[in-house]
Amino acid sequence: MEYWGVFALYHLNGVRVPDWLAETPSEKLDAQKLHDLDNAEVRREFVRKIGVERLSYSLGAATLDTLQAPVGGTYTLLELDAGNGSRWKYLRMENPSLPEVWHVEGVPNECDTVQKALNFRNGLTEDQIDEREGAEWYQQGDVILRPRGAAKFKRFPSTIS
């Protein structure tokens, strides 16, 4: 959207993005630009535009772990080339509300399993997980709802969207 040639806003799928992301054809996007994006929604649009398979290939992705969650679909822990000889870890997940839309979120390099990456993402530690006695909790996008006062939680949310 351009205003009298003076000011412009760029959006993809309702998300405000940098002009270069909106205007650059997908085949000309440099996968390394993923590392420059701080906002999760903008990263999602970058991944959507470049394609998760091309992004993974271009960044030399190595699959470290995969998990089929009871709610929320398939999660994959990837290690990607971050440039300068370093590698970063990312959690790749399908959006349960928008099929065929994938998210790629950075996680600490200490995460060596999908479960550890999910615990980091959900603000839990392994000692807070109790599958038998833990409290049910819920997730809507990035919003997490847990019962007040609970110290232990089920591994996965009861509902996710």
Phi and psi restraints in degrees (value plus and minus 20) as a CYANA .aco file:
   2 GLU   PHI    -140.0  -100.0
   2 GLU   PSI     118.7   158.7
   3 TYR   PHI    -130.2   -90.2
   3 TYR   PSI      86.0   126.0
   4 TRP   PHI      28.3    68.3
   4 TRP   PSI      11.8    51.8
   5 GLY   PHI      49.3    89.3
   5 GLY   PSI      -9.9    30.1
   6 VAL   PHI    -128.7   -88.7
   6 VAL   PSI     -56.4   -16.4
   7 PHE   PHI    -159.8  -119.8
   7 PHE   PSI     120.3   160.3
   8 ALA   PHI    -159.4  -119.4
   8 ALA   PSI     126.8   166.8
   9 LEU   PHI    -139.7   -99.7
   9 LEU   PSI     120.8   160.8
  10 TYR   PHI    -141.1  -101.1
  10 TYR   PSI     109.9   149.9
  11 HIS   PHI    -156.6  -116.6
  11 HIS   PSI     124.1   164.1
  12 LEU   PHI    -146.3  -106.3
  12 LEU   PSI     102.8   142.8
  13 ASN   PHI      32.2    72.2
  13 ASN   PSI      19.6    59.6
  14 GLY   PHI      61.8   101.8
  14 GLY   PSI     -16.9    23.1
  15 VAL   PHI    -127.4   -87.4
  15 VAL   PSI     106.6   146.6
  16 ARG   PHI     -89.4   -49.4
  16 ARG   PSI     106.8   146.8
  17 VAL   PHI    -149.7  -109.7
  17 VAL   PSI     143.1   183.1
  18 PRO   PHI     -83.9   -43.9
  18 PRO   PSI     132.6   172.6
  19 ASP   PHI     -77.1   -37.1
  19 ASP   PSI     -59.3   -19.3
  20 TRP   PHI     -82.3   -42.3
  20 TRP   PSI     -54.3   -14.3
  21 LEU   PHI     -91.0   -51.0
  21 LEU   PSI     -60.2   -20.2
  22 ALA   PHI     -91.5   -51.5
  22 ALA   PSI     -57.2   -17.2
  23 GLU   PHI    -112.5   -72.5
  23 GLU   PSI     -41.6    -1.6
  24 THR   PHI     -99.9   -59.9
  24 THR   PSI     107.8   147.8
  25 PRO   PHI     -79.7   -39.7
  25 PRO   PSI     125.6   165.6
  26 SER   PHI     -75.7   -35.7
  26 SER   PSI     -58.9   -18.9
  27 GLU   PHI     -90.2   -50.2
  27 GLU   PSI     -33.3     6.7
  28 LYS   PHI    -121.8   -81.8
  28 LYS   PSI     -22.0    18.0
  29 LEU   PHI     -91.2   -51.2
  29 LEU   PSI     117.3   157.3
  30 ASP   PHI    -109.3   -69.3
  30 ASP   PSI      99.1   139.1
  31 ALA   PHI     -78.1   -38.1
  31 ALA   PSI     -48.3    -8.3
  32 GLN   PHI     -82.1   -42.1
  32 GLN   PSI     -41.0    -1.0
  33 LYS   PHI     -83.1   -43.1
  33 LYS   PSI     -39.3     0.7
  34 LEU   PHI     -72.9   -32.9
  34 LEU   PSI     -59.7   -19.7
  35 HIS   PHI     -88.3   -48.3
  35 HIS   PSI     -35.5     4.5
  36 ASP   PHI    -109.1   -69.1
  36 ASP   PSI     -26.8    13.2
  37 LEU   PHI    -117.9   -77.9
  37 LEU   PSI      99.5   139.5
  38 ASP   PHI    -108.6   -68.6
  38 ASP   PSI     -50.9   -10.9
  39 ASN   PHI    -104.9   -64.9
  39 ASN   PSI     108.0   148.0
  40 ALA   PHI     -82.3   -42.3
  40 ALA   PSI     -57.5   -17.5
  41 GLU   PHI     -90.0   -50.0
  41 GLU   PSI     -57.5   -17.5
  42 VAL   PHI     -87.7   -47.7
  42 VAL   PSI     -60.9   -20.9
  43 ARG   PHI     -79.6   -39.6
  43 ARG   PSI     -60.7   -20.7
  44 ARG   PHI     -79.5   -39.5
  44 ARG   PSI     -63.9   -23.9
  45 GLU   PHI     -88.0   -48.0
  45 GLU   PSI     -54.8   -14.8
  46 PHE   PHI     -82.8   -42.8
  46 PHE   PSI     -68.3   -28.3
  47 VAL   PHI     -82.3   -42.3
  47 VAL   PSI     -62.1   -22.1
  48 ARG   PHI     -81.5   -41.5
  48 ARG   PSI     -61.5   -21.5
  49 LYS   PHI     -94.6   -54.6
  49 LYS   PSI     -65.1   -25.1
  50 ILE   PHI     -98.6   -58.6
  50 ILE   PSI     -48.3    -8.3
  51 GLY   PHI      75.0   115.0
  51 GLY   PSI     109.9   149.9
  52 VAL   PHI     -84.5   -44.5
  52 VAL   PSI     -54.6   -14.6
  53 GLU   PHI     -90.4   -50.4
  53 GLU   PSI     -63.8   -23.8
  54 ARG   PHI     -85.3   -45.3
  54 ARG   PSI     -60.0   -20.0
  55 LEU   PHI     -80.7   -40.7
  55 LEU   PSI     -68.1   -28.1
  56 SER   PHI     -80.4   -40.4
  56 SER   PSI     -65.2   -25.2
  57 TYR   PHI     -84.7   -44.7
  57 TYR   PSI     -66.8   -26.8
  58 SER   PHI     -83.7   -43.7
  58 SER   PSI     -51.1   -11.1
  59 LEU   PHI    -118.5   -78.5
  59 LEU   PSI      -5.2    34.8
  60 GLY   PHI      38.4    78.4
  60 GLY   PSI      24.3    64.3
  61 ALA   PHI     -83.1   -43.1
  61 ALA   PSI     117.0   157.0
  62 ALA   PHI    -137.7   -97.7
  62 ALA   PSI     108.4   148.4
  63 THR   PHI    -100.0   -60.0
  63 THR   PSI     101.6   141.6
  64 LEU   PHI    -116.9   -76.9
  64 LEU   PSI     -52.3   -12.3
  65 ASP   PHI    -184.0  -144.0
  65 ASP   PSI     131.3   171.3
  66 THR   PHI    -155.6  -115.6
  66 THR   PSI     124.2   164.2
  67 LEU   PHI    -162.7  -122.7
  67 LEU   PSI     108.9   148.9
  68 GLN   PHI    -115.3   -75.3
  68 GLN   PSI      86.3   126.3
  69 ALA   PHI    -101.3   -61.3
  69 ALA   PSI     130.2   170.2
  70 PRO   PHI     -84.4   -44.4
  70 PRO   PSI     -49.9    -9.9
  71 VAL   PHI    -151.6  -111.6
  71 VAL   PSI     109.7   149.7
  72 GLY   PHI      87.1   127.1
  72 GLY   PSI     -23.8    16.2
  73 GLY   PHI      64.7   104.7
  73 GLY   PSI    -173.4  -133.4
  74 THR   PHI    -114.5   -74.5
  74 THR   PSI     115.3   155.3
  75 TYR   PHI    -139.3   -99.3
  75 TYR   PSI     120.7   160.7
  76 THR   PHI    -151.9  -111.9
  76 THR   PSI     111.8   151.8
  77 LEU   PHI    -113.5   -73.5
  77 LEU   PSI     100.1   140.1
  78 LEU   PHI    -133.9   -93.9
  78 LEU   PSI     131.2   171.2
  79 GLU   PHI    -136.2   -96.2
  79 GLU   PSI     101.9   141.9
  80 LEU   PHI    -137.0   -97.0
  80 LEU   PSI     133.0   173.0
  81 ASP   PHI     -91.9   -51.9
  81 ASP   PSI     100.0   140.0
  82 ALA   PHI    -117.8   -77.8
  82 ALA   PSI     -14.0    26.0
  83 GLY   PHI      66.0   106.0
  83 GLY   PSI     145.0   185.0
  84 ASN   PHI      34.8    74.8
  84 ASN   PSI       9.5    49.5
  85 GLY   PHI      56.9    96.9
  85 GLY   PSI     -18.5    21.5
  86 SER   PHI    -119.2   -79.2
  86 SER   PSI     136.6   176.6
  87 ARG   PHI    -146.4  -106.4
  87 ARG   PSI     120.8   160.8
  88 TRP   PHI    -139.5   -99.5
  88 TRP   PSI     134.9   174.9
  89 LYS   PHI    -122.5   -82.5
  89 LYS   PSI     121.4   161.4
  90 TYR   PHI    -155.4  -115.4
  90 TYR   PSI     126.3   166.3
  91 LEU   PHI    -120.5   -80.5
  91 LEU   PSI     101.6   141.6
  92 ARG   PHI    -122.8   -82.8
  92 ARG   PSI     109.2   149.2
  93 MET   PHI    -166.4  -126.4
  93 MET   PSI     127.2   167.2
  94 GLU   PHI    -104.8   -64.8
  94 GLU   PSI     120.7   160.7
  95 ASN   PHI     -95.3   -55.3
  95 ASN   PSI      97.3   137.3
  96 PRO   PHI     -87.3   -47.3
  96 PRO   PSI     -42.1    -2.1
  97 SER   PHI    -106.2   -66.2
  97 SER   PSI     -45.3    -5.3
  98 LEU   PHI    -147.3  -107.3
  98 LEU   PSI      66.4   106.4
  99 PRO   PHI     -73.4   -33.4
  99 PRO   PSI     125.6   165.6
 100 GLU   PHI      52.2    92.2
 100 GLU   PSI     -12.0    28.0
 101 VAL   PHI    -126.7   -86.7
 101 VAL   PSI     104.2   144.2
 102 TRP   PHI    -131.9   -91.9
 102 TRP   PSI     125.8   165.8
 103 HIS   PHI    -134.6   -94.6
 103 HIS   PSI     126.7   166.7
 104 VAL   PHI    -150.3  -110.3
 104 VAL   PSI      95.5   135.5
 105 GLU   PHI    -140.7  -100.7
 105 GLU   PSI     115.5   155.5
 106 GLY   PHI     -87.7   -47.7
 106 GLY   PSI     121.9   161.9
 107 VAL   PHI    -152.2  -112.2
 107 VAL   PSI     141.5   181.5
 108 PRO   PHI     -80.2   -40.2
 108 PRO   PSI     125.0   165.0
 109 ASN   PHI     -83.7   -43.7
 109 ASN   PSI     -34.9     5.1
 110 GLU   PHI     -91.7   -51.7
 110 GLU   PSI     -39.2     0.8
 111 CYS   PHI     -90.3   -50.3
 111 CYS   PSI     100.0   140.0
 112 ASP   PHI    -137.0   -97.0
 112 ASP   PSI     -16.8    23.2
 113 THR   PHI    -158.2  -118.2
 113 THR   PSI     139.0   179.0
 114 VAL   PHI     -79.6   -39.6
 114 VAL   PSI     -61.3   -21.3
 115 GLN   PHI     -80.3   -40.3
 115 GLN   PSI     -62.4   -22.4
 116 LYS   PHI     -84.5   -44.5
 116 LYS   PSI     -57.5   -17.5
 117 ALA   PHI     -86.5   -46.5
 117 ALA   PSI     -61.4   -21.4
 118 LEU   PHI     -86.0   -46.0
 118 LEU   PSI     -60.7   -20.7
 119 ASN   PHI     -79.0   -39.0
 119 ASN   PSI     -64.7   -24.7
 120 PHE   PHI     -79.5   -39.5
 120 PHE   PSI     -69.3   -29.3
 121 ARG   PHI     -80.8   -40.8
 121 ARG   PSI     -56.1   -16.1
 122 ASN   PHI    -115.1   -75.1
 122 ASN   PSI     -14.4    25.6
 123 GLY   PHI      49.5    89.5
 123 GLY   PSI      12.2    52.2
 124 LEU   PHI    -138.6   -98.6
 124 LEU   PSI     135.4   175.4
 125 THR   PHI    -131.7   -91.7
 125 THR   PSI     140.8   180.8
 126 GLU   PHI     -78.9   -38.9
 126 GLU   PSI     -54.3   -14.3
 127 ASP   PHI     -93.5   -53.5
 127 ASP   PSI     -30.1     9.9
 128 GLN   PHI    -108.9   -68.9
 128 GLN   PSI     -26.6    13.4
 129 ILE   PHI    -109.6   -69.6
 129 ILE   PSI     105.8   145.8
 130 ASP   PHI    -164.5  -124.5
 130 ASP   PSI      81.6   121.6
 131 GLU   PHI     -85.4   -45.4
 131 GLU   PSI     -50.8   -10.8
 132 ARG   PHI    -107.0   -67.0
 132 ARG   PSI     -68.0   -28.0
 133 GLU   PHI    -126.1   -86.1
 133 GLU   PSI     -25.8    14.2
 134 GLY   PHI     -87.5   -47.5
 134 GLY   PSI     133.4   173.4
 135 ALA   PHI     -94.8   -54.8
 135 ALA   PSI     127.8   167.8
 136 GLU   PHI     -90.2   -50.2
 136 GLU   PSI     127.3   167.3
 137 TRP   PHI    -163.6  -123.6
 137 TRP   PSI     146.3   186.3
 138 TYR   PHI    -151.6  -111.6
 138 TYR   PSI     132.1   172.1
 139 GLN   PHI    -157.4  -117.4
 139 GLN   PSI     112.9   152.9
 140 GLN   PHI    -149.0  -109.0
 140 GLN   PSI      82.3   122.3
 141 GLY   PHI      43.2    83.2
 141 GLY   PSI    -145.7  -105.7
 142 ASP   PHI    -111.9   -71.9
 142 ASP   PSI     -18.3    21.7
 143 VAL   PHI    -110.9   -70.9
 143 VAL   PSI     105.9   145.9
 144 ILE   PHI    -135.3   -95.3
 144 ILE   PSI     109.5   149.5
 145 LEU   PHI    -136.7   -96.7
 145 LEU   PSI     100.4   140.4
 146 ARG   PHI    -145.1  -105.1
 146 ARG   PSI     129.4   169.4
 147 PRO   PHI     -84.1   -44.1
 147 PRO   PSI     115.4   155.4
 148 ARG   PHI     -80.6   -40.6
 148 ARG   PSI     115.4   155.4
 149 GLY   PHI      66.6   106.6
 149 GLY   PSI     -30.8     9.2
 150 ALA   PHI     -93.5   -53.5
 150 ALA   PSI     119.5   159.5
 151 ALA   PHI    -127.6   -87.6
 151 ALA   PSI     -43.4    -3.4
 152 LYS   PHI    -142.6  -102.6
 152 LYS   PSI     126.5   166.5
 153 PHE   PHI    -158.2  -118.2
 153 PHE   PSI     134.7   174.7
 154 LYS   PHI     -81.6   -41.6
 154 LYS   PSI     138.2   178.2
 155 ARG   PHI     -84.1   -44.1
 155 ARG   PSI     -59.4   -19.4
 156 PHE   PHI    -141.9  -101.9
 156 PHE   PSI     134.4   174.4
 157 PRO   PHI     -87.3   -47.3
 157 PRO   PSI     135.9   175.9
 158 SER   PHI     -90.5   -50.5
 158 SER   PSI     -59.0   -19.0
 159 THR   PHI    -156.8  -116.8
 159 THR   PSI     130.2   170.2
 160 ILE   PHI    -166.1  -126.1
 160 ILE   PSI     121.6   161.6
